[in-house]
């Protein structure tokens, strides 16, 4: 039952997947290459119309399938084909539509080539409509994103054409000179032909030498490459060159050749342009007047019909920029909120961590108190209670005289006083150096000589009370240990400092021996480590005892 339940949906899913894949792969590479050549390199009069029909249908299908890159390529080729056939309004719309898709695409930076082609196409459209300022603006935008030498040369050549149409011939030659400098590094016959043809026209306008040579060289290259559009341009320009120099025979010869080439292209725009050559060269003043009137009416009509889709695009772009700005403001507000939240969170976390550390420190201090109490209790038990018990036994046995018992009691008292002094609160004096010196000298007697060196070199007034108390206790512990166990006759304590650290070296000439981690030394280590200091011990039999303190 389970297998039967899922068999139908799986079949439907496979059918839909197969259908969608077949829809995306309906055009083979050979078909795409065929219609691409029909637009870019037409061989027969039917090529461009067939190419436009193909890419119009393909672009619509690409949009339905969500294939933005294919749709952009299709719109660009549509714009080229429509412009070639003289449909400038439709060409502009196709180009602007493609630019809009690029702007909406996430991979905009990877579509530089497509952007350049579309800007170039719009520049040609605006030039055709005599909107020279807009054409130059579009070409300059293209130059900003141009990445290759070839692209830059093409755009400079097109700018030169715009200046030429605007009769700014000197500026046109400047752009062409820049292009020639670049094309030397990129030898391309067709590109060279474009530049030569344009330079020949501009030179002819200002009667500069070399104009005819440039025009003939361009025609020769184009014939060798068999490019109809380029050949038409050369024939037309040569016709105009000779007409302006009153050589009507050659002017009409090249006009006839241009007309024949236009018919091969099967383009109404080219054919109309070729026929206009005969109208211009006709000497009848009425025909000349008619031609001028027809041109002005056609220009006005074209300008009225053209809705300037690029301007619409700019309006939409401004609206899009406004939306982006609003989104950016919202994003900034959100980021500020998140930042404030993080700051508050860090403060709260810091407060809890601080409280935890304080509580932990308190627990450590309590543990240290417990350890100190335990140590004092053990010391009282070992050194006082045992002695008291021994006196009590003597009294019970009554084997000692009163004077000896008094001596024992006095000894116990001395031990009790020493323990009390060792663990009592230390009151620091204003002159800590003197207080510390008194402590050390107090251990000196007829058998023990205590020597201190450089104790005055330490700026004791800058040392914290906690460190002073620790130094006092530690040295007292070491001196007491020396007096009880070392049998030393000389003790040397050397003081110094390194940056903010205090250095103390202790040494004696006692009996030494192996170091055992007894309570006294353990307490010394704990005191030093609690202040992030270090202490080391060194002792060998009959070689004395040494200690180095860094605090």
N, C-alpha and C positions, 0 to 999 in steps of 0.2 A: 504494500500500500504506500509506503514512504517513497519508493522509487517512482511509482506512477504519479504521485502528487507533485514531484518536482520536475518531471520530464518535460512538460509543456512550457513552463517559464524558461527553462534553460534553452529550449529550442527557439523560443521567441527572442531571447537575448542574443543568441548566436546569429539569428536572422537579421536583427537590427544592427549588430556590429558589422556583419558582412556587408550590409547595405550602405552603412556610413563609410566604410573603407572604400567600397567601390565608387561612392560619390566623390571621395577625395582624390582618388587615383584614376579619374575618368579621362584625363589627358596624358598621353605619353610624352616623353621628352622630345621625340621627333615632331609631334604636333605643335608643342610649345615653340620649338625652334623655328618651325615653318611660319607661324603667324608673327613671331618676333621679327623675323627677316622681312615679312610683308610690310610691317610698320616702319622699321628702321632702314632697310635696304630694298625698297620695292623694285621689282623687275618688270612687272606688267601693270597696265592701268587698273586692273581689278584688285591688286594686292592690298592697297591701303584700305579701301572700303571693306574688303573681307576681313582684314585685321581688326578694324574697328568693331565690326559686328561680333567677331569672336571674343574680343576682350571685354566688350560690354556685357555679354552673357556670362563670361567667366568671372568677372568682378562681382556681379550680383550673386553668383553661386558661392564665391569665396566668402562674402560677407555673411551669408546664411550659415556657412560652416564655421564661422569665427576665425578664418584664416586671414589675419590682418596683413601679414607680410605679402601674401599673394595678391590681396586686394590692392595694396599700395603699388605693387609692380604693374598690375593691370591698369590702374588709373593713370599712371605715368605714361604708359604706352598709348592709352586712349588719348591723352592730352597731346602727345606728339602727332599721332595720326590725324586728329581733328584739326590741329593747326596747319598741317601740311595741306589739307583739303580746304583751308580758308575758313574753317569754323572756329574763329578765335574765341567767341563767347563760350561755346561748349568746352573748348580746350582749357580756358581759364577755370571754369567750374571743376573740371576733372582734376586739374593740378591742385587747386585749393582744397578739394575734398581729400586728396592724397596727403597733403601737408597736415590736415586736421587729424587724420588717422595716425600719422607719425607722432604728433604731439600727444596723442592719447596712449601711444604705445609705451610699455615699460622699457623696451629696449631701444629707446630713441637714439642713444649714443652710438648704436651699432648700425644706424641707417643713414650715415653721413652721405654715402653715394647717392641714395635715393633723394635726400634733401637737396643736394647740389643739382641733380637733374631737374627737379621740380622748380627750384628757384630760377634756373636757367630758362626753363620753359616759360615761366611767368614773365621774365625779362623780355623774352622774344615777343610775347603777347603785348606787353605795354609799349614796346618799341613799335610794333605794328599799328598800335592805336595812337602813336605820337605822344604818349605819356612818358617823355624822356626822363623826367625827374624820378618817377616811380620805377622805371626800368633800371636806372643807375642805382637806386636804393636797393633794389632786389639783387642786382649783381654784386654790390658791395657786401650784402648779407651772405651771399654765396662765398665770396672771397674769405670771409671771416672763418668759415668752417672748412675751407678747402685744405686737403691734406696732401695732394699729389701735384707734381709739376704739370702734368697734362691738364688737370682740372683748372689750375690757375691760368694756363695759357688760353684755354677756351673762354674763360670768363673775361680775361683782359681783351681778347679779340671781340667779344660781344659788346663790352663797354666802348671800345673804339668805334663800333658800328653805330652805337647810340649817339656818340659825339658827332659822328659824320652826318647822321640824319639831322642833327640839330645844327649843322653847319659850323660846328666848333672844331675845325680841321686840325688846328695846332694841338688841341687836347687829344684828338683822336690819334695823331701821330705819336704822342707821348705814350699812350696805352699800347700802341703797336710796337714801339721800340722796347717796352718792357717785355712784351710777349716774345719778340724775336730773341731777346737775351736768354729767355727761358727755353725756347724751342731748340736752341743750339745744343742744350744738354739732353734733349729728347727728340731725336730725329724721326719725325712722322710726316710722310709726304702730303697727306691730306691736310694736316694741320698747317704745314708750310704753305700749301696752296691757298687756304683761307686767308692767312696773314698777307701773302703776296697780293691776292686779289683786292683785299681791303686797302692795303697800302697804295696799290696802283690807283684806286678810285680817289683816295684822299690826295695823293700827289697830283692827280689830274686836276682836281678842284683848285689847287693853288699853283698850277702850272710848274710843278717841280720836276726836275729831271728824273728819268727812270720810271715814270708812271707806266708807259706802254710796255716796257720790258717786264715790269712786275705782272701786268695783266696777261701777257702772252705766256709767261712762265707758269702762272697759275693754271691757265687753260691746258697747257701741255701736260701738267701733272694730273689734272682731272681726267683728261682723255685716257691717259695711261691706266688710271684706276677705274675708268668706265663708271663714274658716278654721275647720274643724270642731273640731279639737283645742282651739283657743283658746276657741271658743264653749262647748265642753263644760266647760272649766275655769271659765269665768265662771258658767255655770248652777249648777255644783256649789258654788262658793263662795258664791253668793247664797242657795242653799238652806240651807247651813250657817249663814250669817249670820242668816237669819230664824228658823231652828230654835233657835239659841242665845238668841234674844230672844222665844221662845214664840209666834211668829207661824206656826202650823202650816199655815195655808192657803197662804201664799206659799212656805213651805218646801217643801211637797209639789208646788206648781206648778213650781218651778224644778227639783225632783228629777225630775219627769216629763219636763220638757224636756231635762234632762241625759241621762236614759235613752234618749230618742228619738235624741238626737245620737250617743250611744255605739253604738246599733244601726246608724246610718248609717256609722259608722267600721268596723263589723264586726270589732271588736277585743274578744276575750274579756276582756282586762285592763280596758278601758274599761267594758264591760258589767257585769262583776263589781263594779267600783268604783261604778258608778251604782246597782246593786241594793243595795249596802251602805248607801247613803244611806237607803233605806227601812227597812233593818234597824235602823240607828241611831235613826231617828225613831220606830220602833215603841215604844209605851208598855208592852208586855207585858214584865215583868222577866225571864221565862224566855228570851224571844227575845234580850233584851239580854245576858243571861248567856251564851247560846249564841254570840252574835256575838263576844263577848270571848274565849271559849274557842277558837272557830274561828280568830280572828286570831292568838292566841298560838301555836297548833299550826302554823299556816301559816308563821308567822315562823320558828319553830324548825326546821321542815322545810327551809325555803329556806336558812337559814344552814348547815344540815348538808349540803345538796346542793351549795351553792356552794363550790367548791374554792379560791376566792380565786386566780383565775388571775393576778391582778396581783402577789400575793405570790410565786407561782411565777416570775413574770417578774423580780421583785427578786432571788430566789435565783440565777436564771440570770445576772442582771446582775452580781451580786457575783462569780460564778465568772468571768464575762467580764472584770471589772475585775482579778481576781487574775491571769488570763492576760495581760492588758495590762501589769500591773505587772512580771510576770516577763519579758515581752518587752522592757519598758523597761530592765530591769536588763541583759539581754543586749545591748541596743542601747548602753547606757552603757559596758559592757565593751568592745564592739567599737570605740566611739568613742575610748576610752582607749588601746586597742591601736594604732589608726590614728594617734592623736596622738603616742604614744611612737615609733612608726615614723617619723613625719614629723620629730620632733625629732632622732632618731638620724641620719636621712637628711640633714637640714640640717647637723648637726655634721660628718658625714663629708664632705658637699659643701663645707662651709666650710673643712675641713682641706685638701682637695685644692686649693681655690681659693687658700688662703693659701700652700700649697707652690708652686703655679704662679706666684703673684705674686712670691714670694721668688726663685724660679729666674729669673723674668723680670727682676727687679731686678738679680740677679747678672749676667745676660747684658748688661743695659744698662751696668752698671759696667765689665764687661770691654770692651764696645765703647768706652766713654769712655776707658778706659786705652789701648786701641789708638789712638784718635784722638789722645790726648795724646802717646803715643810717636811717632806719625807727625808730629805738629806739631813736637815737639822735634827729631826726625830731620831734618825739612825746614829747621828754623831753624839747626841745626848745619851742615847742608850749605850753606845760603845764606850764612850770616854767618861761619862759621869755616873750613869746608873751602875755600871760594873764596879767602879771604884767605891761608890757608896755601899754596894752590897759587900765588898771586901772589908770595909770598915766595920759594917754591921757584924760580920763574922768574927772579926777581931774582938769586938766588944763582947760578943756572946762567949768567946773562949777566954776572954780576959787574960790574954797572954801578952799584951802590950801595955806599956805605961801610958799615962794620959798625954805626955808630951809628944810621943810618937803619933798618937791618934790625932792630936791637934795639927801636926804636920801634914798628915794625910788629908784632913779636912781642908786645910789651906790649899793643898794641891788641887783638890776637887774644885774649890772656889775659883782658883786661877783658871782652870779649864772652862768653867762655866762663864767666867768673865770674857775669856777669849772667844768663845762661841757667840756670846752676845754681841761683842764688838764686831765680829766677822759678818754678822747678818743684820746688824742694826742699820738704820737709815744714815746715809753719809751727808753731812752738812758741808757743802763746798765753801771754801774761803775765797776771798777776793783775789788773793795771790795763790793760785793753784800750784804754781811751781814750788813755792815754799812748802805748801801742804804736802805735796808729793815727795819733796826732798826729806821732810821730817819723817814720813813713813819709812822711806828706805834707810835713813840713818838710824832709825830706832832698832834695826836688826844688827847694827854694828856693836861689837863688844871686844873684849880682849882676845877672842879667838877668831872673830869674823871681821874682815875689813870690806866695807861696801864702797865702791867707786862709781860715781855717776859722771857721764861725759855728755856735753852739749845739751843739757836739759834746758838751758836758756835759749837755745836756737829755735825752739818750737813756740809759735805765737799762741800761747795757751788761752789768751783772751778771745781768740776767734773760734776756739773749739767749743762745741755744744756741751751742755751739762751732762747729757747722756753718755757721750764719749768719755768725758772726764771721769765720771763715776765708774765706767767700765774699765778704763785704764787703771784707776786706783785699785779696784777689786782684783783685777787680774794680776797686777804686780804684787799685791799683798798675798795672793794665793801662792805665787811663785816663790816669794821670799819666805813665807811660812813653811812651804814644802822644803825649801833649802835648809832652813833652821832645824827642822825635825829630822831630815833623812840624809842630807848630802854630806855632812861632815866637812863642808867647804871652809876654806880660810879666806878666800878672796871671791868677791862677787862684783862683776862689772856690768853696768847698764848704760848702753849708748843710745842716745836719742837723735832723731833726724826727721826730715820731711821730704817728700817728693810730690810736687804739685799740691794736691789737696789731701794727700795721705800722710799719716804719722807713722814713722818707722821706729821700732824699739827692738834692740838686740840685747838679750840677756845671756850671760854665761857665768859659770862658776867652776871651781877646780875641785869639786867634790868627788865622791867615790863613783858617781855615775851608776850605770847599770842598764838593764833592758827596761824600756818604757812600757808600763802597763796602764791600761785605760782605767785608772782609778777615779774615784769621785771627784777629787780636787782638779785634776787635769781635764776631766770631762766637763766640769762646770766652767773652767777657763775657756775651753773650745766653744761651748754654747754661748757664752757671753760675747765672744768676738764675732761668731757667725751671725748672731742676731742683728749685728750692725753691718753686715756684708763685708766683714774683715776676714783676715786669714791669720792663722798662727801655726807654727811648726815647732816640733820638738826633736832634739837630737841628743842622744846619750849613749855612751859606751862604758863598760867597766873600766874604772880608774882613769877615765878621760873627761870627767866632769859632765855637766849638763848645759845644754844650749837651747834657746828658744828665740824665734824671730816673729815679731808681731807687726802686721800691717793693718792700719785702721783708718 
